[in-house]
Amino acid sequence: MAVKLEPAWLEIDKENIWHPYTSMHNPLPVYPVESAAGVRLKLTDGRQLIDGMSSWWAAIHGYNHPSLNDAAITQLGSMSHVMFGGLTHEPATQLTESLLSIVPRGLEKIFFCDSGSVAVEVAIKMALQYWRSLGHTGKNKLLTIRSGYHGDTFGAMSVCDPISGMHEMFTGVLPQHFFADEPQSPFEGPWNEADISSFQDLLRRHENEIAAVILEPIVQGAGGMRIYSPEYLKAVRQLCDTHGVLLILDEIATGFGRTGKMFASEHADVTPDIMCIGKALTGGYLSLAATLCNSRVSDGISSASASEGDGVLMHGPTFMANPLACAIANASLELLQSSNWEEKVSRIEHQLKSELSACRQLPRVADVRVLGAIGVVELTEPVNVGQIQEKFVAEGVWIRPFGKLVYIMPPYIIDDEDLSQLTSAIYHAVSEPRPL
Ligand SMILES: *Cc1c(COP(=O)(O)O)cnc(C)c1O
């Protein structure tokens, strides 16, 4: 087979385009994609890669899905966008109805926005406005746990892990919040009550300053791919109630079945006051996110007097509730709910557990963790992303590690054989005697 040359436009990419978390000097290689279908990405040179990333948790049904394509085309025929100030549309109300039927009980009001980071900003704003309307202006700090990730905008950055969160350089610029030690008790296995003591201590000492606790339920994603005990989350909810603090759960990565439950908070049977969703909401087609809250929060905000903000939630992105994105999200939710996703995710979980466990014996491997359709191999040393990526591409898989973490969260539609290719590529890469 003749190998095609690199496309000429790759030069423009190299010279002019910023990729995530990269420098314009010596950028790492990027691979040009021509198309994608099912679980395969097709590169411009004809090579096909099995996708292990779901394009960062989003493409849960795989790429180029006929029902999602149809939903997009149909919606384009009526309108792709219309402003949400003073106008409304059925794709948004239908999506609201579907979402309210699956989110934890009590979440009743929804604010649609355009990305996960913005959903986090809105959640923070809701919490601050809530206490302000009640006259508690001193409650304007957040409490979170270390190793978290909540996005890259300034409010979201301020609650990312202060060290691994890549935001050290903004110390002094970011608002200062409280950081408790992250839980050490694993998802399965003994729960150590001492895990909660740092959190409990901060909450006790600062309850009059803290508006809300924000954290990722059960799985901490980009901050370290840690999977922790549901007991911790239960204790967090109880302590929030005891100390009069709101609970914000960031389900942007974990939502829509990824951990084996529709939302990760269900592992602990915990209901937040405010919840953020995004990523898989449109099945990976378009950027859409949302912040939901219960009526306690919405009543609090809405009953404020003129001097406290007149009862309005002060947010309104240009593309909020974009009809095209809402229509695709509706189709994606329908597809998910009619797809036997629980069985699919559980099958992936079993296979990941059995196939990745072989990595445990390897000298460079520190830990192997699996929950739902998430598999993580943590190494003792950081990988060289450029080199390991090249090796993965040569093996026909798309896996993008960061730091010490080699991890996959494939589309739910992946079959056993393709999943085995992903796990064996990981095994090969981490068993190299020379660190890649
Ligand atoms: C990805 C992510 C975000 C940020 O979402 P963007 O759409 O990238 O802005 C926030 N929180 C969590 C837990 C995430 O995984």
Ligand as a Chemical Component Dictionary entry (heavy atoms), coordinates in Angstrom:
data_LIG
# 
_chem_comp.id                   LIG 
_chem_comp.type                 NON-POLYMER 
_chem_comp.pdbx_formal_charge   0 
_chem_comp.three_letter_code    LIG 
# 
loop_
_chem_comp_atom.comp_id 
_chem_comp_atom.atom_id 
_chem_comp_atom.alt_atom_id 
_chem_comp_atom.type_symbol 
_chem_comp_atom.charge 
_chem_comp_atom.model_Cartn_x 
_chem_comp_atom.model_Cartn_y 
_chem_comp_atom.model_Cartn_z 
_chem_comp_atom.pdbx_ordinal 
LIG C1 C1 C 0 -13.213 18.125 31.356 1  
LIG C2 C2 C 0 -13.685 18.512 32.698 2  
LIG C3 C3 C 0 -14.063 19.830 32.988 3  
LIG C4 C4 C 0 -13.943 20.949 31.994 4  
LIG O1 O1 O 0 -14.753 20.761 30.878 5  
LIG P1 P1 P 0 -14.421 21.552 29.500 6  
LIG O2 O2 O 0 -15.556 21.187 28.608 7  
LIG O3 O3 O 0 -13.097 21.016 29.046 8  
LIG O4 O4 O 0 -14.360 22.990 29.828 9  
LIG C5 C5 C 0 -14.514 20.096 34.260 10 
LIG N1 N1 N 0 -14.601 19.134 35.198 11 
LIG C6 C6 C 0 -14.268 17.855 34.945 12 
LIG C7 C7 C 0 -14.400 16.822 36.027 13 
LIG C8 C8 C 0 -13.769 17.491 33.692 14 
LIG O5 O5 O 0 -13.396 16.236 33.456 15 
# 
loop_
_chem_comp_bond.comp_id 
_chem_comp_bond.atom_id_1 
_chem_comp_bond.atom_id_2 
_chem_comp_bond.value_order 
_chem_comp_bond.pdbx_ordinal 
LIG C1 C2 SING 1  
LIG C2 C3 SING 2  
LIG C2 C8 DOUB 3  
LIG C3 C4 SING 4  
LIG C3 C5 DOUB 5  
LIG C4 O1 SING 6  
LIG O1 P1 SING 7  
LIG P1 O2 DOUB 8  
LIG P1 O3 SING 9  
LIG P1 O4 SING 10 
LIG C5 N1 SING 11 
LIG N1 C6 DOUB 12 
LIG C6 C7 SING 13 
LIG C6 C8 SING 14 
LIG C8 O5 SING 15 
# 
